[in-house]
Amino acid sequence: MPAVTTAARANQDLTSAVREAEERYVRANPQSAERYAAAARAMPGGNTRTTIYFSPFPLCMAKGEGARLIDVDGHVYADFVNEYTAGVFGHSNPIILAAIQAAAKDGIVLGAPNKYEALLAAEVTRRFASMQRVRFCNSGTEANLLALSTARAVTGRPKIMVFDGAYHGSLLYFSHGGSPLNMPFPVVTSVYNDAERARADIGAHAASLAAVIVEPMQGGAGAIPGERRFLEALREACTDSGVLLIFDEVMTSRLSPAGVQGLYGIRPDMTTLGKYLAGGMTIGAFGGREDIMARFDPASPNAFPHGGTFNNNVLAMAAGHAALSKVLTAEAVEEMNRRGDRLRERLNGLARAHDLPMQVTGVGSIFGIHFHRGPIRNAGDLDRGEAGRETAIRELKTLFHLDMLAAGQYLSRRILGNLSLETTDADLDGLCSAVEEFLVSRGGLIREAVPA
Ligand SMILES: Cc1ncc(COP(=O)(O)O)c(C=O)c1O
């Protein structure tokens, strides 16, 4: 793509800067545009996954190699989307590829227990001590639906408690008033990182509350870390009220060898997983206390029925076992997260050096970039910071995103990013220079959009 010089970007207002960046994007991506138009003939909006859509049209990726993506127009990107945290292993891990090929040779739809699922289950229960028993399913959404329904059935109570801004899947979306497609569970919404408020809410609803479900770091809301004190308060309040505590570690379980529950030594009653767990293949998992999970034993008289054609699909089970047992060692997890911490420190250092209101949040290998002044402890902080300036912030994020793409840095439109095991220090240098160029060339626009 043609380089855009700092001089050429000067003296523009935000709206014209976005328009110009979009025109540049359209010119640079004719093949992606064509494929998008063709896709729209069979899928509403040319899309089957809202998360990956961005205007004017998303890039169509042709290929992944290591920590790189190559789009259908031939541009090469450093991948910082990494399949929204599922791409922990990069694109070409030979051990995982070999496991998939070996499993595929023996047949992929066996309609019976296969030799891989117990191995993967053992690996999961070994890593996550609170998951004394585990069951598999096909997505993080499904894992959360199953965990919540289990909690309601086990406790005999109808309500669930969530936190404002939470994303627990496409049918469990609790940002900005939630989604019309949400499951019709009776929901109590509390405030993330507000221990006192959460305690009070749990106490007030205890008699009818089955479960509290929480992301130990809110991902979709913008990589907002859960404070230890807050998560510990949830544990205590749930124990006091006989409410089940569910940690949705679909995204965060990669943040330490035993997830955030391992980092903080907190034991939820149930945990949900997904994303990277099958080495990049489709998966979800839910598990927890043995007495709760025992209800899934089909031989027991009061067993919960839990079918699922692909719950133990051969390729996912084989790839997941190879990935967890041979690739994702404790050392590899820790190194990936240390590298992410270094990236966050460097990016925040750049914002300070240029005296601009950009903040990089997150934990370890997952980061969120915000144009915001003041602390970010929950979705409400972000909303209050943007109040009255929503359009400017949206435009600024669009501009940032399009400038990053032009610089060969693949990030999501809402500016969430993460590292894979394949991400190198040179990749971090590349991202830091692209961000610094943005801060220099667009500094005036950032100050205008986020005034002091
Ligand atoms: C915390 C969290 N829970 C659940 C999900 C849903 O997982 P899936 O997309 O596999 O349904 C996601 C996906 O981004 C997530 O981040």
The ligand as an SDF file (V2000), in Angstrom:
LIG
                    3D

 16 16  0  0  0  0  0  0  0  0999 V2000
  -15.2100  -14.1950   27.2570 C   0  0  0  0  0  0  0  0  0  0  0  0
  -15.8730  -14.8760   26.1020 C   0  0  0  0  0  0  0  0  0  0  0  0
  -16.8450  -15.7630   26.3400 N   0  0  0  0  0  0  0  0  0  0  0  0
  -17.4650  -16.4180   25.3520 C   0  0  0  0  0  0  0  0  0  0  0  0
  -17.1500  -16.1820   24.0420 C   0  0  0  0  0  0  0  0  0  0  0  0
  -17.8830  -16.8930   22.9560 C   0  0  0  0  0  0  0  0  0  0  0  0
  -17.0820  -17.8530   22.3550 O   0  0  0  0  0  0  0  0  0  0  0  0
  -17.4620  -18.3670   20.8810 P   0  0  0  0  0  0  0  0  0  0  0  0
  -17.1930  -17.2500   19.9340 O   0  0  0  0  0  0  0  0  0  0  0  0
  -16.5690  -19.5700   20.7000 O   0  0  0  0  0  0  0  0  0  0  0  0
  -18.9010  -18.7530   20.9090 O   0  0  0  0  0  0  0  0  0  0  0  0
  -16.1420  -15.2720   23.7330 C   0  0  0  0  0  0  0  0  0  0  0  0
  -15.7820  -14.9830   22.3340 C   0  0  0  0  0  0  0  0  0  0  0  0
  -15.1730  -13.9980   21.9940 O   0  0  0  0  0  0  0  0  0  0  0  0
  -15.5000  -14.5850   24.7900 C   0  0  0  0  0  0  0  0  0  0  0  0
  -14.5510  -13.6790   24.5630 O   0  0  0  0  0  0  0  0  0  0  0  0
  1  2  1  0
  2  3  1  0
  2 15  2  0
  3  4  2  0
  4  5  1  0
  5  6  1  0
  5 12  2  0
  6  7  1  0
  7  8  1  0
  8  9  2  0
  8 10  1  0
  8 11  1  0
 12 13  1  0
 12 15  1  0
 13 14  2  0
 15 16  1  0
M  END
$$$$
